[in-house]
Amino acid sequence: MVNQMIQLPITLEQLITTVQQLQSSDRAQVAKALIYMELKSDLTNLLEELYSQPPIDEITDAEIMNEIKAVRQQSTISLTLTC
């Protein structure tokens, strides 16, 4: 069977009613698709905001590496204490 796309004019209320009539697994699939679209939109907005800001040159690579090492060491200590 070949999937064909059709377009139908539908109100938001009709769409909601239709989705409510779907099987639970199908409703979950619709929900996942909506969440994915929102997350993708949020990520796009965040990236646009990030790239619109001027670069920060005050942080050196050495400072970044020192911070990474400190966080890793702190995580290791935390894991040791909880085990």
C-alpha positions as CSV (number, residue, x, y, z in Angstrom):
1,M,0.0,0.0,0.0
2,V,1.4,3.4,-1.0
3,N,0.9,6.3,1.4
4,Q,-0.7,9.3,-0.2
5,M,-0.9,12.7,1.4
6,I,-4.2,14.5,1.4
7,Q,-5.1,17.9,2.8
8,L,-8.3,18.6,4.7
9,P,-9.5,21.8,6.3
10,I,-9.9,21.1,10.0
11,T,-10.3,23.1,13.1
12,L,-8.1,22.7,16.2
13,E,-11.1,21.3,18.1
14,Q,-11.7,18.7,15.4
15,L,-8.0,17.8,15.5
16,I,-8.1,17.3,19.2
17,T,-11.2,15.3,19.1
18,T,-9.7,13.1,16.4
19,V,-6.5,12.6,18.3
20,Q,-8.5,11.6,21.5
21,Q,-10.1,8.9,19.5
22,L,-6.8,7.2,18.6
23,Q,-5.4,4.2,20.3
24,S,-3.1,4.9,23.2
25,S,0.1,4.0,21.2
26,D,-1.0,6.2,18.3
27,R,-1.7,9.1,20.7
28,A,1.8,8.6,22.2
29,Q,3.3,8.8,18.7
30,V,1.4,12.1,18.0
31,A,2.6,13.5,21.4
32,K,6.3,12.5,20.6
33,A,6.0,14.2,17.3
34,L,4.7,17.4,18.9
35,I,7.4,17.3,21.6
36,Y,10.1,16.8,19.0
37,M,8.9,19.8,17.0
38,E,8.9,22.0,20.1
39,L,12.4,20.8,21.2
40,K,13.7,21.4,17.7
41,S,12.2,24.9,17.7
42,D,13.6,25.7,21.1
43,L,17.1,24.4,20.1
44,T,17.0,26.5,16.9
45,N,16.0,29.6,18.9
46,L,18.8,29.0,21.4
47,L,21.4,28.5,18.7
48,E,20.3,31.7,16.9
49,E,20.6,33.6,20.2
50,L,24.0,32.1,20.9
51,Y,25.4,32.9,17.4
52,S,24.0,36.5,17.6
53,Q,26.1,37.3,20.6
54,P,29.7,38.5,20.1
55,P,32.4,36.0,20.9
56,I,34.0,36.0,24.4
57,D,37.8,36.0,24.2
58,E,38.6,36.4,27.8
59,I,38.6,32.6,28.6
60,T,41.7,30.7,27.6
61,D,41.9,27.0,26.7
62,A,44.0,26.4,29.8
63,E,41.2,27.8,32.0
64,I,38.7,25.6,30.3
65,M,40.9,22.5,30.8
66,N,41.4,23.4,34.5
67,E,37.7,23.8,35.0
68,I,37.0,20.4,33.3
69,K,39.6,18.8,35.5
70,A,38.1,20.3,38.7
71,V,34.6,19.1,37.8
72,R,35.9,15.6,37.0
73,Q,37.8,15.5,40.3
74,Q,34.7,16.7,42.2
75,S,32.5,14.1,40.4
76,T,35.0,11.4,41.3
77,I,35.0,12.4,45.0
78,S,31.2,12.6,45.0
79,L,30.9,9.1,43.5
80,T,33.4,7.7,46.0
81,L,31.5,9.2,48.9
82,T,28.1,7.8,47.7
83,C,29.3,4.3,47.0
